[in-house]
């Protein structure tokens, strides 16, 4: 059954990405040592979108069924008027939007303007707990204090802020204390992930690579932070699940996978050039010349399992893990299908991932709980299946018959029960409740949100 499912998944090739990382400008007020952009030295940050080009891209996103757009750079606040314009246009077109920023250029007025435009979330960068270390990483004096002030200003003016840090050999011992400080400031989520060697320095094994022990230590520190503060934690770069081993303990980091290999993420530079991964220097065409779908189609090797590492075959979690980070594997081996440096082997997975945490959910479903499909849910038809967007960039696959039923109740606003959904589909319906794709006032149970990025369709059966 598992083999049949994996064959079926291989045929699920998306027509377009569900999420776009759009770099509106190359301009940036700092120059991080680990940044994936320094290899564009020849343009010296001169490339930025225009409103006309942004309008064209938004029309492409709408026609292709894109759900979410991340506006980034460079530093998007360096082109604030364009950032504000893009947010308003995207929201007006029904797309959700977020912003990645080093947050050093924010002001109270700018945050208020972006909130009015429709922005509700900024993912801010965090570098180190020590100010001198921060200045070293950013190559900018005084950057540590500017980051702290920017976070405070954004939160005080009603913006939801998450923070991401790159875990390196230099800051590995400060993850927990950094998280505590950020929690005190009102940051809602602390994300930390391993450093991946940037294109300009892929041979460096000291500053731009961490080993397995340090990687697990960083994740353990995140879990300790969550336990002590209640703060949400996560990672943006996938770890091989065989490194984690205990998938019950590390459930917060299961399911991230690779958003490019899973067909969800696509990157567009401010000059129109495209990449599968933001850390990739290979180009797939100028979107202004070939259009979004044609550029995306050229990333097929990313999405048809061509880049899966041979040693991962036979692992039940291969479609969740997707054999780890392909750009780190490329940096280490020179091959896109090479071994992730943190790979251990499927025999090291000692505890399985538990998707549903409370069996009372299924009990309530079987006892006639009434469900409804929230207004925020969005759908997209693909060849032989549907995509269901829950919110922001969180999108899962569902079968056509399930989509048909959910779309019907989504449109009518009426409720349904297991009887309408299918008497033998209680577990599938529970999965949708767990993912917050379906809600019920009749189920007064707080579902523990772990592994929230897991697509139930890709879990082993």
Buried (B, 14 or more C-beta within 10 A) or exposed (E): EEEEBBEEBEEBEBBBBBBBBBBBBBBBBBEBBBBBBBEBEEEEBEBBBEEEBBBBBBEBBEEBBBBBBBBBBBBBBBBBEBBBBBBBBBBEBEBBBBBBBBBBBBBEEBBEBBBEBBBBBBBBBBBBBBBEBBBBBBEBEEBBEBBBBBBBBBBEBEBBBBBBBBBBBBBBEBBBEBBBBBBEBBBBBBBBBBBBBBBBBBEBEEBBBBEBEBBBBBBBBBBBBBEEBEBBBBBBBBBBBBBBBEBBBBBBBBBBBBBBBBBBBBBBBBBBBBBBBBBBBBBBBBBBEBBBBEBBBBBEEBBBBEBBBEBBEEBBBBBBBBBBBBBBBBBBBEEBBBBBBBBBEBEBBEEBBEBBBBEEBBBBBBEEBBBBBEEEBBBBEBEEBBBBBBBBBBBBBBEEEBBEBBBEBBEEEEBBBBEBBEEEBBEBBBBBBBBBBBBBEBBEEEBEEBBBBBBBBBBBE
